[in-house]
Amino acid sequence: MESYGNVFDPWEISLCKSLVLQFQHRYAWLKLDFDDLFQQCLIHWYHARTTYTPEKAASPRTYMGQVIKNQLNDILREEMADRRRLAHIAQSLEEMPPEESTEAVSFWPEDTVSLRIDVQRAVGELAPFQQQVCRLLSQGYSIRDIARTLKRSKSTIHREVVEIRRLFSDRGLDRYLD
């Protein structure tokens, strides 16, 4: 591990290390490099620590912990988005038929375009909080993780999921829900 000189106090390095290790343990399947995560979090904290105000009643350690956790959640969201993008790649270019082939190749079949439009409309009808819940569900978050992220109870999130499902069902989109 690198030496950070007088840039960070020992407790800042220790807290960051502890939170990154907890994150890696919880999301071990992501296979993210510790040093990369650690440095990203320390850099983020370096820029964010100037926003700390002692009058807000949180200790510097508590504030830093929340800043680092938020940064790790942002990293998790980015990783999940990258994985979703990769999951949508249906066929490699090497496997595609040549251009002169009579086999039709369509990247966006008509029913897929229509479905995307229908889903976007349905999501647009949701309340802003329901849209947040829907977005996190689509990123693979569990109800427990959503409740923790949005700082709400699991029962509140569950009720919102029921409402989201009802709206999708009313639009004939229930077969696309997990």
Short mmCIF file of the C-alpha atoms (twelve columns), coordinates in Angstrom:
data_MODEL
# 
_entry.id   MODEL 
# 
loop_
_atom_site.group_PDB 
_atom_site.id 
_atom_site.type_symbol 
_atom_site.label_atom_id 
_atom_site.label_alt_id 
_atom_site.label_comp_id 
_atom_site.label_asym_id 
_atom_site.label_seq_id 
_atom_site.Cartn_x 
_atom_site.Cartn_y 
_atom_site.Cartn_z 
_atom_site.pdbx_PDB_model_num 
ATOM 1   C CA . MET A 1   0.000   0.000   0.000   1 
ATOM 2   C CA . GLU A 2   1.279   3.444   -0.855  1 
ATOM 3   C CA . SER A 3   2.231   6.042   1.689   1 
ATOM 4   C CA . TYR A 4   -0.042  9.061   1.638   1 
ATOM 5   C CA . GLY A 5   2.220   11.300  3.673   1 
ATOM 6   C CA . ASN A 6   0.335   13.964  5.568   1 
ATOM 7   C CA . VAL A 7   -2.609  14.044  3.146   1 
ATOM 8   C CA . PHE A 8   -4.747  11.683  5.243   1 
ATOM 9   C CA . ASP A 9   -4.901  10.979  8.945   1 
ATOM 10  C CA . PRO A 10  -4.309  7.356   9.952   1 
ATOM 11  C CA . TRP A 11  -7.981  6.988   10.984  1 
ATOM 12  C CA . GLU A 12  -9.070  8.076   7.480   1 
ATOM 13  C CA . ILE A 13  -6.921  5.424   5.822   1 
ATOM 14  C CA . SER A 14  -8.053  2.798   8.330   1 
ATOM 15  C CA . LEU A 15  -11.755 3.625   7.915   1 
ATOM 16  C CA . CYS A 16  -11.527 3.640   4.130   1 
ATOM 17  C CA . LYS A 17  -9.679  0.314   4.143   1 
ATOM 18  C CA . SER A 18  -12.281 -1.236  6.445   1 
ATOM 19  C CA . LEU A 19  -15.236 -0.059  4.323   1 
ATOM 20  C CA . VAL A 20  -13.640 -1.214  1.063   1 
ATOM 21  C CA . LEU A 21  -12.904 -4.639  2.582   1 
ATOM 22  C CA . GLN A 22  -16.522 -4.926  3.777   1 
ATOM 23  C CA . PHE A 23  -17.729 -3.952  0.311   1 
ATOM 24  C CA . GLN A 24  -15.457 -6.494  -1.345  1 
ATOM 25  C CA . HIS A 25  -16.627 -9.206  1.025   1 
ATOM 26  C CA . ARG A 26  -20.294 -8.403  0.371   1 
ATOM 27  C CA . TYR A 27  -19.877 -8.169  -3.395  1 
ATOM 28  C CA . ALA A 28  -17.073 -10.676 -3.896  1 
ATOM 29  C CA . TRP A 29  -18.642 -11.836 -7.160  1 
ATOM 30  C CA . LEU A 30  -17.730 -8.464  -8.724  1 
ATOM 31  C CA . LYS A 31  -14.004 -9.312  -8.553  1 
ATOM 32  C CA . LEU A 32  -12.970 -5.655  -8.138  1 
ATOM 33  C CA . ASP A 33  -9.358  -4.862  -7.261  1 
ATOM 34  C CA . PHE A 34  -8.891  -3.673  -3.671  1 
ATOM 35  C CA . ASP A 35  -6.218  -1.089  -4.505  1 
ATOM 36  C CA . ASP A 36  -8.361  0.467   -7.248  1 
ATOM 37  C CA . LEU A 37  -11.406 0.705   -4.987  1 
ATOM 38  C CA . PHE A 38  -9.339  2.007   -2.086  1 
ATOM 39  C CA . GLN A 39  -7.716  4.749   -4.153  1 
ATOM 40  C CA . GLN A 40  -11.003 5.746   -5.798  1 
ATOM 41  C CA . CYS A 41  -12.603 6.094   -2.386  1 
ATOM 42  C CA . LEU A 42  -9.697  8.046   -0.898  1 
ATOM 43  C CA . ILE A 43  -9.648  10.426  -3.858  1 
ATOM 44  C CA . HIS A 44  -13.403 10.910  -3.552  1 
ATOM 45  C CA . TRP A 45  -13.029 11.550  0.188   1 
ATOM 46  C CA . TYR A 46  -10.191 14.013  -0.444  1 
ATOM 47  C CA . HIS A 47  -12.540 16.142  -2.548  1 
ATOM 48  C CA . ALA A 48  -15.630 15.618  -0.378  1 
ATOM 49  C CA . ARG A 49  -14.126 16.228  3.045   1 
ATOM 50  C CA . THR A 50  -14.137 19.993  2.512   1 
ATOM 51  C CA . THR A 51  -17.950 19.809  2.608   1 
ATOM 52  C CA . TYR A 52  -17.964 18.522  6.204   1 
ATOM 53  C CA . THR A 53  -19.638 20.885  8.641   1 
ATOM 54  C CA . PRO A 54  -19.218 20.111  12.364  1 
ATOM 55  C CA . GLU A 55  -22.484 21.919  13.183  1 
ATOM 56  C CA . LYS A 56  -24.497 19.107  11.553  1 
ATOM 57  C CA . ALA A 57  -23.901 16.827  14.590  1 
ATOM 58  C CA . ALA A 58  -22.169 14.009  12.693  1 
ATOM 59  C CA . SER A 59  -18.616 13.188  13.642  1 
ATOM 60  C CA . PRO A 60  -15.947 13.389  10.934  1 
ATOM 61  C CA . ARG A 61  -15.690 9.570   11.003  1 
ATOM 62  C CA . THR A 62  -19.445 9.143   10.551  1 
ATOM 63  C CA . TYR A 63  -19.467 11.667  7.721   1 
ATOM 64  C CA . MET A 64  -16.517 10.023  5.994   1 
ATOM 65  C CA . GLY A 65  -18.120 6.615   6.391   1 
ATOM 66  C CA . GLN A 66  -21.270 7.820   4.648   1 
ATOM 67  C CA . VAL A 67  -19.284 9.509   1.866   1 
ATOM 68  C CA . ILE A 68  -17.265 6.335   1.234   1 
ATOM 69  C CA . LYS A 69  -20.372 4.116   1.342   1 
ATOM 70  C CA . ASN A 70  -22.081 6.391   -1.191  1 
ATOM 71  C CA . GLN A 71  -19.021 6.206   -3.442  1 
ATOM 72  C CA . LEU A 72  -18.956 2.415   -3.206  1 
ATOM 73  C CA . ASN A 73  -22.682 2.296   -4.047  1 
ATOM 74  C CA . ASP A 74  -22.001 4.467   -7.099  1 
ATOM 75  C CA . ILE A 75  -19.239 2.073   -8.158  1 
ATOM 76  C CA . LEU A 76  -21.612 -0.860  -7.669  1 
ATOM 77  C CA . ARG A 77  -24.280 0.822   -9.828  1 
ATOM 78  C CA . GLU A 78  -21.734 1.460   -12.594 1 
ATOM 79  C CA . GLU A 79  -20.550 -2.152  -12.481 1 
ATOM 80  C CA . MET A 80  -24.121 -3.440  -12.631 1 
ATOM 81  C CA . ALA A 81  -24.903 -1.143  -15.575 1 
ATOM 82  C CA . ASP A 82  -21.806 -2.408  -17.413 1 
ATOM 83  C CA . ARG A 83  -22.869 -6.000  -16.780 1 
ATOM 84  C CA . ARG A 84  -26.376 -5.305  -18.093 1 
ATOM 85  C CA . ARG A 85  -24.948 -3.759  -21.242 1 
ATOM 86  C CA . LEU A 86  -22.773 -6.818  -21.798 1 
ATOM 87  C CA . ALA A 87  -25.721 -9.141  -21.172 1 
ATOM 88  C CA . HIS A 88  -27.611 -7.510  -24.044 1 
ATOM 89  C CA . ILE A 89  -24.966 -8.384  -26.603 1 
ATOM 90  C CA . ALA A 90  -26.774 -11.225 -28.318 1 
ATOM 91  C CA . GLN A 91  -24.303 -12.287 -30.979 1 
ATOM 92  C CA . SER A 92  -20.681 -11.534 -31.697 1 
ATOM 93  C CA . LEU A 93  -19.870 -9.826  -34.983 1 
ATOM 94  C CA . GLU A 94  -17.775 -12.815 -36.065 1 
ATOM 95  C CA . GLU A 95  -20.829 -15.063 -35.826 1 
ATOM 96  C CA . MET A 96  -23.054 -12.778 -37.894 1 
ATOM 97  C CA . PRO A 97  -23.951 -13.782 -41.464 1 
ATOM 98  C CA . PRO A 98  -22.164 -11.970 -44.300 1 
ATOM 99  C CA . GLU A 99  -23.890 -8.883  -45.744 1 
ATOM 100 C CA . GLU A 100 -24.744 -10.656 -48.984 1 
ATOM 101 C CA . SER A 101 -26.466 -13.433 -47.044 1 
ATOM 102 C CA . THR A 102 -30.206 -13.789 -47.509 1 
ATOM 103 C CA . GLU A 103 -30.594 -14.247 -43.769 1 
ATOM 104 C CA . ALA A 104 -32.091 -11.076 -42.318 1 
ATOM 105 C CA . VAL A 105 -30.297 -9.553  -39.379 1 
ATOM 106 C CA . SER A 106 -32.212 -7.178  -37.170 1 
ATOM 107 C CA . PHE A 107 -30.630 -5.660  -34.099 1 
ATOM 108 C CA . TRP A 108 -33.940 -4.179  -32.929 1 
ATOM 109 C CA . PRO A 109 -36.866 -6.383  -33.903 1 
ATOM 110 C CA . GLU A 110 -40.120 -4.449  -34.150 1 
ATOM 111 C CA . ASP A 111 -41.620 -6.123  -31.085 1 
ATOM 112 C CA . THR A 112 -38.525 -5.198  -29.035 1 
ATOM 113 C CA . VAL A 113 -38.788 -1.540  -30.028 1 
ATOM 114 C CA . SER A 114 -42.478 -1.548  -29.201 1 
ATOM 115 C CA . LEU A 115 -41.799 -3.223  -25.855 1 
ATOM 116 C CA . ARG A 116 -39.129 -0.654  -24.965 1 
ATOM 117 C CA . ILE A 117 -41.524 2.176   -25.745 1 
ATOM 118 C CA . ASP A 118 -44.301 0.550   -23.676 1 
ATOM 119 C CA . VAL A 119 -41.970 0.004   -20.722 1 
ATOM 120 C CA . GLN A 120 -40.653 3.583   -20.925 1 
ATOM 121 C CA . ARG A 121 -44.220 4.908   -20.914 1 
ATOM 122 C CA . ALA A 122 -45.138 2.730   -17.931 1 
ATOM 123 C CA . VAL A 123 -42.063 3.843   -15.998 1 
ATOM 124 C CA . GLY A 124 -42.919 7.458   -16.880 1 
ATOM 125 C CA . GLU A 125 -46.295 7.009   -15.177 1 
ATOM 126 C CA . LEU A 126 -44.670 5.960   -11.916 1 
ATOM 127 C CA . ALA A 127 -44.149 8.423   -9.076  1 
ATOM 128 C CA . PRO A 128 -40.518 9.623   -8.762  1 
ATOM 129 C CA . PHE A 129 -39.886 7.386   -5.739  1 
ATOM 130 C CA . GLN A 130 -41.337 4.383   -7.599  1 
ATOM 131 C CA . GLN A 131 -39.057 5.195   -10.538 1 
ATOM 132 C CA . GLN A 132 -36.064 5.063   -8.179  1 
ATOM 133 C CA . VAL A 133 -37.232 1.701   -6.847  1 
ATOM 134 C CA . CYS A 134 -37.801 0.423   -10.393 1 
ATOM 135 C CA . ARG A 135 -34.347 1.578   -11.497 1 
ATOM 136 C CA . LEU A 136 -32.670 -0.166  -8.544  1 
ATOM 137 C CA . LEU A 137 -34.678 -3.341  -9.159  1 
ATOM 138 C CA . SER A 138 -33.528 -3.326  -12.768 1 
ATOM 139 C CA . GLN A 139 -29.942 -3.058  -11.512 1 
ATOM 140 C CA . GLY A 140 -30.342 -6.265  -9.527  1 
ATOM 141 C CA . TYR A 141 -30.801 -4.757  -6.061  1 
ATOM 142 C CA . SER A 142 -32.816 -6.780  -3.544  1 
ATOM 143 C CA . ILE A 143 -35.681 -5.204  -1.604  1 
ATOM 144 C CA . ARG A 144 -33.433 -5.148  1.470   1 
ATOM 145 C CA . ASP A 145 -30.658 -3.347  -0.441  1 
ATOM 146 C CA . ILE A 146 -33.140 -0.864  -1.916  1 
ATOM 147 C CA . ALA A 147 -34.548 -0.139  1.536   1 
ATOM 148 C CA . ARG A 148 -31.048 0.481   2.854   1 
ATOM 149 C CA . THR A 149 -30.029 2.618   -0.152  1 
ATOM 150 C CA . LEU A 150 -33.177 4.769   -0.091  1 
ATOM 151 C CA . LYS A 151 -33.320 4.808   3.725   1 
ATOM 152 C CA . ARG A 152 -36.852 3.399   3.878   1 
ATOM 153 C CA . SER A 153 -38.356 0.311   5.490   1 
ATOM 154 C CA . LYS A 154 -38.524 -2.996  3.646   1 
ATOM 155 C CA . SER A 155 -42.336 -2.936  3.951   1 
ATOM 156 C CA . THR A 156 -42.447 0.466   2.219   1 
ATOM 157 C CA . ILE A 157 -40.303 -0.821  -0.631  1 
ATOM 158 C CA . HIS A 158 -42.409 -3.986  -0.854  1 
ATOM 159 C CA . ARG A 159 -45.610 -1.888  -1.144  1 
ATOM 160 C CA . GLU A 160 -44.026 0.179   -3.908  1 
ATOM 161 C CA . VAL A 161 -42.986 -2.982  -5.782  1 
ATOM 162 C CA . VAL A 162 -46.587 -4.247  -5.554  1 
ATOM 163 C CA . GLU A 163 -47.795 -0.944  -7.035  1 
ATOM 164 C CA . ILE A 164 -45.168 -1.061  -9.796  1 
ATOM 165 C CA . ARG A 165 -46.218 -4.618  -10.661 1 
ATOM 166 C CA . ARG A 166 -49.884 -3.582  -10.701 1 
ATOM 167 C CA . LEU A 167 -49.180 -0.711  -13.108 1 
ATOM 168 C CA . PHE A 168 -47.106 -2.962  -15.380 1 
ATOM 169 C CA . SER A 169 -49.831 -5.621  -15.246 1 
ATOM 170 C CA . ASP A 170 -52.497 -3.050  -16.158 1 
ATOM 171 C CA . ARG A 171 -50.409 -2.167  -19.233 1 
ATOM 172 C CA . GLY A 172 -50.048 -5.809  -20.267 1 
ATOM 173 C CA . LEU A 173 -46.368 -5.836  -19.335 1 
ATOM 174 C CA . ASP A 174 -46.532 -8.247  -16.409 1 
ATOM 175 C CA . ARG A 175 -44.966 -11.096 -18.385 1 
ATOM 176 C CA . TYR A 176 -41.735 -9.047  -18.535 1 
ATOM 177 C CA . LEU A 177 -41.419 -8.758  -14.762 1 
ATOM 178 C CA . ASP A 178 -39.313 -11.232 -12.796 1 
# 
